[in-house]
Each structure stands twice: as C-alpha cells, then as structure tokens.
Amino acid sequence: MLSRIVIAGAVALCFSACTMPPTRVALDPAAKELTQVPVTSLLPQDEIIVRAEAFGAGAALGGGLIGAFIDSKVAESRQNTIHGTLAPFYASVDDYDFRSHYLQALAANLASGTPLKFGAVETQPMPSTMQQITDRVNAVGAGKGLMVIQTSYTFSPDFKQLSVRSVATLSRPNVEQKSFLNTYVFLSSPLGAGGTDSLKAWGENKGAAYRSASKDAIDNIMLMMKLDLMAGPADAADLPKGTIPMIQGVSVAQQNAPVLASGNGRAVLRALNGHLYSIAQ
C-alpha cells in the first residue's frame, strides 16, 4: 500500500509541476513545418490507484479547518470500508500493464495520420520538473519540437467509472508560447451500484471489465488526440450537440457540447475550455 501512496504523490507532482493554461491551444500552423517532434510520455503509475475521497462534506460546511477535518475523516472511513475489497481487486488485475499498452498504442497512433512528423516515444515513469522539461525542449534543436504527454488513470469517486486523463503539450525551443496543448478525458460506462459493489464488479473474472474498459480508454484517448491535431482553431458550427455529465473530480456538466465523433456506443465531445471527453452514450 505504501508504494501506491508514493505513486499517488508522484501523479500529483507530475500534474502540478508542469503548469499549463486550462484552455486548449490549437495546433500552430507553423508547427507543421517542424522537421521532427520527439515525444516524452510521463505515466508514473504502475497500476490504478484506488483512493476513497470525501464527497464535499467540508465544502457544505463552508470549508476551513473544520471542513477539511471532516472531509479527511469521511475519506478515511470510506477507505476503511473498501479496504477488504482492494486486495482481491488488485490480485485480479496484477498482471495487466496499462503503461505498456498505452505506450504501444501511442507510438502506433503518432506514426501516421497527423500533420506532425513525430519521432521516437521516450518514456519516463516518474514526473519531470518544469525546468527539466524546459531543458529537454531546448535540447531538441532548431527546427524541431517536443511533445510531452502526461497521463493518469483512476476510478470516479463512486468507483462506478474508469477515468483516464491525458494532457498533451507541444513546445518549441526558446519559444514561450505553446504550439499545441489540450486535455483528453475518457469516462467508461458505469459498472455496479457504487462503492465496494463496483470494485467487486471491476475485479470479477480476472478483471475482465477493467481490462476491457482500459483498452477502450487507450483507444479513445488516441482517437481524441488525433482528432484534435487534425482540427482547426474552432469546430464547425453545424456539428451535432451532446451533454457532458457532471462527475465530481472528473468533469463539469455542460450541455450543447459539440460532438466531434460518435460510434460503438460512445461520443467525443468538446467542452467550453476545448478539452475533449469520450462519453458512453
């Protein structure tokens, strides 16, 4: 369990160390002239982190120290409740290497069908500091760029849905403005009644549901990234519209979100800030 706590901290560091604007930066047309764009993938997690979170009890009381204390106690109680279910779940998916599957799909996805000349994919299991990333960007040389993709995966607070989040950033040496930036979020179909019931369901039959949802997540993250790289600064006005659901800690409810693609019971929608969401229909 200690290793999972350490990994959880690394994931938090990874996303806080690389501060980025919250809104999308469409692909700069000048980036299409880059001779090569190597890729650095930051994916600290060896396995999914199952962490019980409070549902905002403290916020309801106005926040502050008392609210934070209540939230921590609620989260501790929830964690104790699911503790007995965690070991069987982890045992069922212990051999599943999300990172390996993700990296294989990423390399294949960027090999063709995008307006950029992507190079080799470099992996870094632990996060880089902002300065390390800046040094890496400047080291690629003139006429080149660096794509950094940060990824994390977990369950929604009620454990019903698998959530995978990737942030892609394209930078050029000694250029402060990003040449491309966006966030992609996958939300699986809900499974189970929530809490321990959902955790048990994810682990049944050697984790069949979790493995299947993970594959769908990786496929859809790759689809969203490619769609976004091919898209212009704005989406066509006549695109169909859909709804992004409200899921605490994952997404904010938004109606009339443009639907960029749909099929196989899923749809890719763009939020107001430009982020893409793959939602089950």
Steps between C-alpha positions, in 0.01 A plus 500: 500500500790737569617472140156606382508804728840596358370459144193709584730777618706470183189540286401813691853637458498418132192711428592784736862525382403569139268799536292552186214724390161341570375560147590337172775639276426391144788372290715788377522476119874576530544174693419306184834616361700344785742238370441266796295483819627242752255400773550469875230299680463559875298218653612449862246234595588132501137420581167669558476690827177428688452785744185585695414867495251702700198636315536861609372486857748769596400722210138480612607639838690789350844342476782604732682283751182340636376421152837354401505287815152366428593423139811312610302293751232421241767393252673289768172327583432428131854367453455263795172382353654405163824363649376139503407524132828649384720190536277276281466777241874563476568126485262469203678769295855466631633372166338776294757761394304814406818697433631249246169487311475879502851550365455245223178670389659845523795407279268345241253791514762767439681308226261621229183693432596827674639826362816470712817297441515314829821330604574234759293473818712531814354373826550648846320309776562776754406866446735772383529846648408800288867591461589148387231513234615845387857372472378201301305724261800726442723198442302366201661760274389761249216408269370231737245481781418280799164347585453420869201281590406461867254225592320378811220251556267425789135430585233764546431579870212249508721237325238447230710635213857474384647843427815554292649846443778600262645849450696558179731800459714590197786745560778644285849596618521850650134574415286580803162456329387139468454373145225263611334409827191311606350255748323174415271317743348154463203394715393137486143378525386473865546159662326378814309685770800697623752453783611146577235359265665671204852406612395135518347524154818650354700209639272211399613243241867598539416867459332453162295823525801702611720365222233567239435854626874570510537395136204720403655787695833474322334470158281804566781715640690430177192583292444829682863602465500432126167677446631802690826519308305494173241758614525874450476776762119469503257216437244511221184679609271231361639214712240305700480582871514280810530522880809453716382357835598636840741262679671632811871545448476394136267720295266798519153463354466679167215494252521571128859376480611439139523130408818441300449127446265221603470124461506172691285650772735792571535865404789747509388843621683829538455699822493879515871510588582284198566178693373181335290239679419148387161420652288184488164560331 
